Amino acid sequence: MLRLPHRVRRQSDKSNKDNNYISLSESCKILFLTESSIRYHIIRHRLKAFKSGGKWYLSKDSVETFKTWQNYNKRKDH
């Protein structure tokens, strides 16, 4: 996955409230993963995210794509 440009990753908390990004805790509920697992995937650039004010924000598109990939791999294994 592509990394977000430097200027996007450094935005303030106020500008991150739009509908394109969700918090780390929200993404945990959507993906059924722990926070540490999601941070692992962020570090591996499998999820687009940035940190602002000490909190992680993930791209909604990235989370939905990752969820589709997760479901595909689960079906493939069975």
Summary of the structure (lengths in Angstrom):
residues: 78
radius of gyration: 12.7
end to end distance: 26.3
largest distance: 43.9
contacts: 194
relative contact order: 0.20
helix: 56%
strand: 15%
